[in-house]
Amino acid sequence: MNLRIPGSVWFRVAAMVAAAAGVAALLWWRGPDWGTVWHAFDAVKWYWVAGAIALNLLSVVWRTVAWSTVINQALEPPHPRFMLVFSAFSVGLFANAVLPGRIGELARVAVLTRKLRLQGRGNGTWAALVGTVFAHRLFDLVPTALLILYVLATAKIPHWAIASLLVVGGVGFGLFAFAFVSARHHNRSVLEGVGPVRRLVEMGRHGLAVLHEPGPAAVAALCQTLGWVCQLLAVYVAMRAFDIHAPLPAAALVLLLMNVATLFPLWPGNIGLLQAAIALPLRQYGVPAGQAIAFGFGLQAIEASVGVGVGLMFLAREGLSFAMLRRMPDASEAEVPDDENAATAQREEESRERARVAG
């Protein structure tokens, strides 16, 4: 049964605007002296900012290696090249930075599926890649658990933050257990003769195949952990850029609460909510409110600069437009029903390649 709520789109827009307005009003009336916030940018050390951007870019590389490892277990050879996976991952980062919701997760699947069509591998690939995105996110549980233990042992944690971290950790491990039970290797099931819905479900389970492969799973978990280590160091370096000399545990607490605040994006970037989540733990370390809020805006800009900058570059490289990112592809849009469509896509791609050649 397909139930539709009249005006549901407008209701969601109104709810989003109301929530954003509420956060903005709270920050304006109960927040710091905004003159202090703007003046905090006058003393920013830009060489530290450059270092934080470089560390964030390195984090993206490690996380892409992890996703590539997951994909290689979900799809039969030949596997997608690393630069193709990196391109799709970067476009997804851009979509997550500029659009509400988790559009970027499906955007990277759409970019990669579009390229694999040219190899005649459209059927079932979309569902399998969606499964790999879910599995890739599950490997965040390893560095998250380590970071939570480190923060609990070393950082000054507000009481309200302890409950949030425990809830997020519990839900995450519940999802991991469900995914582990659901995972299926592509060599252990027969897809011929099954209906389209069953085929999509099975291919989605193939995307979780890495969970039953100890070696590749360990590699993916290690790469995700290295990505988080780079992000932690980026937060620590960014704190130095804003003349905040809190210890490494403070940076770890900021990183954790940042991820909690962006877990459910209510509007692009969760601007306002994210700054509050960053500033409140820093107040435990004696950082003035204005300086902490300024650091929140600066840290978000540093992280967004990587996603937006690299994402825009690969968006242009793939010949895609910003409007296309607003569409969340479903199975019918992502699948290739016959070889004729694949040949047509091949001809279109060759035409685009010839158009790029000078003269």
C-alpha positions as CSV (number, residue, x, y, z in Angstrom):
1,M,0.0,0.0,0.0
2,N,1.4,3.4,-1.0
3,L,0.3,6.0,1.5
4,R,1.0,9.7,0.7
5,I,0.5,12.6,3.1
6,P,-0.9,15.6,1.3
7,G,1.5,18.4,1.3
8,S,4.2,16.2,2.8
9,V,7.0,17.9,0.9
10,W,5.9,21.4,2.1
11,F,5.6,20.0,5.6
12,R,9.2,18.7,5.6
13,V,10.4,22.0,4.2
14,A,8.5,24.0,6.9
15,A,9.8,21.7,9.6
16,M,13.4,22.1,8.4
17,V,13.0,25.9,8.2
18,A,11.4,26.0,11.7
19,A,14.2,23.9,13.2
20,A,16.9,26.0,11.6
21,A,15.2,29.2,12.7
22,G,15.0,27.9,16.2
23,V,18.7,27.0,16.4
24,A,19.6,30.5,14.9
25,A,17.4,32.3,17.4
26,L,18.9,30.3,20.3
27,L,22.5,31.1,19.1
28,W,21.6,34.8,18.6
29,W,19.8,35.4,22.0
30,R,21.7,32.9,24.2
31,G,25.0,32.8,22.3
32,P,28.2,34.7,22.8
33,D,29.0,38.3,21.8
34,W,29.1,38.0,18.0
35,G,31.6,40.8,17.7
36,T,34.0,38.5,19.6
37,V,33.2,35.7,17.2
38,W,34.1,37.7,14.1
39,H,37.2,39.2,15.6
40,A,38.4,35.6,16.5
41,F,39.1,35.2,12.7
42,D,41.6,38.1,12.7
43,A,44.2,36.0,14.5
44,V,43.8,32.8,12.5
45,K,47.1,31.2,11.5
46,W,46.6,30.1,7.9
47,Y,49.5,27.7,7.7
48,W,47.7,25.6,10.4
49,V,44.6,25.8,8.3
50,A,46.5,24.5,5.3
51,G,47.7,21.6,7.4
52,A,44.2,20.8,8.6
53,I,42.9,20.8,4.9
54,A,45.8,18.4,3.9
55,L,44.9,16.0,6.7
56,N,41.3,16.0,5.8
57,L,42.2,15.2,2.2
58,L,44.4,12.3,3.4
59,S,41.4,11.1,5.4
60,V,39.3,11.0,2.3
61,V,42.0,8.9,0.5
62,W,42.1,6.4,3.3
63,R,38.3,6.1,3.5
64,T,38.2,5.6,-0.3
65,V,40.6,2.7,0.0
66,A,38.3,1.2,2.6
67,W,35.3,1.5,0.3
68,S,37.3,0.1,-2.6
69,T,38.1,-2.9,-0.5
70,V,34.5,-3.5,0.3
71,I,33.5,-3.1,-3.4
72,N,36.1,-5.7,-4.4
73,Q,34.4,-8.3,-2.2
74,A,30.9,-7.5,-3.5
75,L,31.5,-7.5,-7.2
76,E,33.0,-10.1,-9.5
77,P,36.2,-9.1,-11.4
78,P,37.1,-6.9,-13.1
79,H,36.9,-4.5,-10.2
80,P,36.5,-0.7,-10.5
81,R,39.8,1.2,-10.6
82,F,40.7,3.2,-7.5
83,M,40.5,6.6,-9.3
84,L,36.9,5.7,-10.4
85,V,36.0,4.9,-6.8
86,F,37.7,8.0,-5.6
87,S,35.8,10.1,-8.1
88,A,32.4,8.6,-7.0
89,F,33.3,9.0,-3.3
90,S,34.3,12.7,-3.9
91,V,31.0,13.5,-5.7
92,G,29.2,11.9,-2.7
93,L,31.1,14.2,-0.3
94,F,30.1,17.2,-2.3
95,A,26.4,16.2,-2.3
96,N,26.5,15.6,1.5
97,A,28.0,19.0,2.0
98,V,25.6,21.1,-0.1
99,L,22.3,19.1,0.2
100,P,20.2,18.0,3.1
101,G,19.9,14.4,4.0
102,R,22.3,11.7,3.0
103,I,22.0,12.3,-0.8
104,G,25.7,11.8,-1.1
105,E,25.5,8.1,-0.2
106,L,23.3,7.5,-3.2
107,A,25.1,10.0,-5.4
108,R,28.3,8.0,-5.2
109,V,26.5,4.8,-6.0
110,A,24.9,6.5,-9.0
111,V,28.3,7.8,-10.3
112,L,29.9,4.4,-10.0
113,T,26.9,2.5,-11.5
114,R,26.9,4.9,-14.4
115,K,30.6,4.0,-15.2
116,L,30.0,0.3,-14.7
117,R,27.2,0.4,-17.3
118,L,29.8,1.0,-19.9
119,Q,31.3,-2.4,-19.1
120,G,27.8,-4.1,-19.5
121,R,27.6,-4.6,-15.7
122,G,24.4,-2.7,-14.9
123,N,22.1,-5.5,-13.8
124,G,22.2,-5.8,-10.0
125,T,25.2,-3.6,-9.6
126,W,23.2,-0.7,-8.1
127,A,21.8,-2.8,-5.3
128,A,25.2,-4.3,-4.5
129,L,26.8,-0.9,-4.4
130,V,24.1,0.3,-2.0
131,G,25.1,-2.6,0.2
132,T,28.8,-1.7,0.0
133,V,27.9,1.9,1.2
134,F,26.1,0.5,4.2
135,A,29.0,-1.9,4.9
136,H,31.5,0.9,4.5
137,R,29.7,3.0,7.1
138,L,29.6,0.1,9.5
139,F,33.4,0.0,9.6
140,D,33.2,3.4,11.2
141,L,32.2,1.5,14.3
142,V,35.8,0.4,14.9
143,P,37.4,3.8,15.1
144,T,34.3,5.2,16.8
145,A,34.5,2.6,19.6
146,L,38.2,3.3,20.0
147,L,37.6,7.0,20.1
148,I,34.7,6.7,22.6
149,L,36.9,4.7,25.0
150,Y,39.8,7.2,24.6
151,V,37.4,10.1,25.3
152,L,35.8,8.4,28.3
153,A,39.2,7.7,29.8
154,T,40.9,11.1,29.1
155,A,38.5,13.9,28.2
156,K,36.3,16.3,30.2
157,I,32.9,15.2,29.0
158,P,29.6,17.1,29.6
159,H,27.0,14.8,31.3
160,W,24.6,15.2,28.4
161,A,27.3,14.0,25.9
162,I,27.8,10.7,27.7
163,A,24.3,9.5,27.1
164,S,24.5,10.6,23.4
165,L,27.7,8.7,22.8
166,L,26.4,5.5,24.5
167,V,23.1,5.6,22.5
168,V,25.0,6.1,19.2
169,G,27.4,3.3,20.0
170,G,24.6,0.9,21.0
171,V,22.6,1.6,17.8
172,G,25.7,1.2,15.7
173,F,26.6,-2.2,17.0
174,G,23.0,-3.3,16.6
175,L,23.2,-2.4,12.9
176,F,26.5,-4.2,12.6
177,A,25.0,-7.4,14.0
178,F,22.0,-7.2,11.6
179,A,24.3,-6.6,8.6
180,F,26.6,-9.5,9.6
181,V,23.7,-11.9,9.7
182,S,22.3,-10.5,6.4
183,A,25.7,-10.6,4.5
184,R,26.1,-13.0,1.6
185,H,29.1,-13.7,-0.7
186,H,28.4,-13.4,-4.4
187,N,29.7,-16.9,-4.9
188,R,27.2,-18.5,-2.5
189,S,23.9,-17.6,-4.1
190,V,22.2,-18.3,-7.4
191,L,20.5,-15.3,-9.0
192,E,19.3,-16.9,-12.2
193,G,15.6,-17.4,-12.5
194,V,14.7,-15.2,-9.5
195,G,12.4,-12.2,-9.7
196,P,13.6,-8.6,-9.9
197,V,12.8,-7.7,-6.3
198,R,14.5,-10.9,-5.0
199,R,17.5,-10.2,-7.2
200,L,17.9,-6.7,-5.8
201,V,17.7,-8.0,-2.2
202,E,20.3,-10.6,-2.9
203,M,22.6,-8.2,-4.6
204,G,22.2,-5.8,-1.7
205,R,23.3,-8.6,0.6
206,H,26.3,-9.2,-1.7
207,G,27.4,-5.7,-0.9
208,L,27.9,-6.8,2.7
209,A,30.0,-9.8,1.7
210,V,33.2,-8.2,3.1
211,L,31.8,-8.8,6.6
212,H,32.3,-12.6,6.1
213,E,35.9,-12.1,4.8
214,P,38.3,-11.6,7.8
215,G,41.3,-10.4,5.7
216,P,39.5,-7.7,3.6
217,A,37.3,-6.7,6.6
218,A,40.5,-6.1,8.6
219,V,41.9,-4.0,5.8
220,A,38.7,-2.0,5.5
221,A,38.5,-1.4,9.2
222,L,42.2,-0.4,9.4
223,C,41.8,2.1,6.5
224,Q,38.7,3.6,8.1
225,T,40.6,3.9,11.4
226,L,43.5,5.7,9.6
227,G,40.9,8.0,8.1
228,W,39.6,8.9,11.5
229,V,43.1,9.4,12.9
230,C,43.7,11.9,10.1
231,Q,40.5,13.7,11.0
232,L,41.4,13.7,14.6
233,L,44.8,15.3,13.8
234,A,43.0,17.8,11.5
235,V,40.7,18.9,14.3
236,Y,43.8,19.3,16.6
237,V,45.7,21.3,14.0
238,A,42.7,23.5,13.3
239,M,42.5,24.2,17.0
240,R,46.0,25.6,16.8
241,A,45.0,27.7,13.9
242,F,42.4,29.4,16.1
243,D,44.9,29.8,19.0
244,I,43.1,27.1,21.0
245,H,45.7,25.1,23.0
246,A,43.4,22.4,24.5
247,P,44.9,18.9,24.6
248,L,44.3,16.0,22.1
249,P,41.5,14.5,24.2
250,A,39.5,17.8,23.7
251,A,40.0,17.4,19.9
252,A,38.8,13.8,20.2
253,L,35.6,14.9,22.0
254,V,35.0,17.6,19.4
255,L,35.3,15.0,16.6
256,L,32.9,12.6,18.3
257,L,30.2,15.3,19.0
258,M,30.6,16.7,15.4
259,N,29.7,13.3,14.0
260,V,26.8,12.9,16.4
261,A,25.5,16.4,15.3
262,T,25.8,15.5,11.6
263,L,24.4,12.0,11.9
264,F,21.0,13.2,10.8
265,P,21.4,16.3,8.5
266,L,18.3,18.4,9.0
267,W,19.5,21.1,6.6
268,P,22.7,21.6,4.6
269,G,25.7,21.3,6.9
270,N,23.5,21.5,10.1
271,I,24.9,25.0,10.4
272,G,24.3,26.4,13.9
273,L,23.7,23.0,15.5
274,L,27.2,21.8,14.5
275,Q,28.8,25.0,16.0
276,A,26.9,24.4,19.3
277,A,28.1,20.8,19.4
278,I,31.7,21.9,18.8
279,A,31.6,24.9,21.2
280,L,30.0,23.3,24.2
281,P,32.7,20.7,24.9
282,L,35.4,23.3,24.5
283,R,33.8,25.4,27.2
284,Q,34.9,22.5,29.6
285,Y,38.5,23.4,28.7
286,G,38.1,27.1,29.5
287,V,37.8,28.3,25.8
288,P,35.8,31.5,25.6
289,A,32.4,31.1,24.0
290,G,33.1,33.5,21.1
291,Q,36.4,31.8,20.3
292,A,34.7,28.4,20.5
293,I,31.9,29.4,18.1
294,A,34.3,30.9,15.7
295,F,36.3,27.7,15.7
296,G,33.1,25.8,15.0
297,F,32.5,27.8,11.8
298,G,36.2,27.6,10.8
299,L,36.3,23.8,11.4
300,Q,33.2,23.3,9.3
301,A,34.6,25.4,6.5
302,I,37.9,23.5,6.6
303,E,36.1,20.1,6.3
304,A,33.6,21.4,3.7
305,S,36.5,22.9,1.6
306,V,37.8,19.4,0.9
307,G,34.4,17.9,0.1
308,V,33.2,20.9,-2.1
309,G,36.6,21.5,-3.8
310,V,37.5,17.9,-4.7
311,G,33.8,17.0,-5.3
312,L,33.3,19.9,-7.8
313,M,36.4,18.8,-9.6
314,F,35.2,15.3,-10.1
315,L,31.7,16.4,-10.7
316,A,33.0,18.2,-13.8
317,R,35.2,15.3,-14.7
318,E,32.2,12.9,-14.7
319,G,30.2,15.4,-16.9
320,L,27.5,15.7,-14.2
321,S,25.5,18.7,-13.1
322,F,24.5,19.9,-9.7
323,A,20.8,19.3,-10.5
324,M,21.4,15.6,-11.1
325,L,22.6,15.2,-7.4
326,R,19.1,16.1,-6.3
327,R,17.7,12.9,-7.8
328,M,18.0,9.7,-5.8
329,P,18.3,6.9,-8.3
330,D,16.1,3.8,-7.8
331,A,16.7,0.4,-9.2
332,S,14.9,1.0,-12.5
333,E,17.1,4.0,-13.2
334,A,20.3,2.3,-12.3
335,E,19.9,-1.1,-14.0
336,V,20.7,-1.9,-17.6
337,P,18.2,-4.2,-19.1
338,D,20.0,-5.2,-22.2
339,D,23.2,-4.9,-24.2
340,E,21.7,-2.3,-26.4
341,N,21.5,0.3,-23.6
342,A,25.1,-0.5,-22.7
343,A,26.2,0.1,-26.3
344,T,24.3,3.3,-26.4
345,A,26.0,4.5,-23.1
346,Q,29.4,3.5,-24.6
347,R,28.8,5.6,-27.7
348,E,27.7,8.6,-25.6
349,E,30.9,8.3,-23.4
350,E,33.1,8.0,-26.5
351,S,31.5,11.2,-27.9
352,R,32.2,13.1,-24.6
353,E,35.8,11.9,-24.7
354,R,36.3,13.1,-28.3
355,A,34.7,16.5,-27.3
356,R,37.4,16.9,-24.6
357,V,40.2,16.6,-27.1
358,A,41.5,20.0,-28.2
359,G,40.7,20.9,-31.9
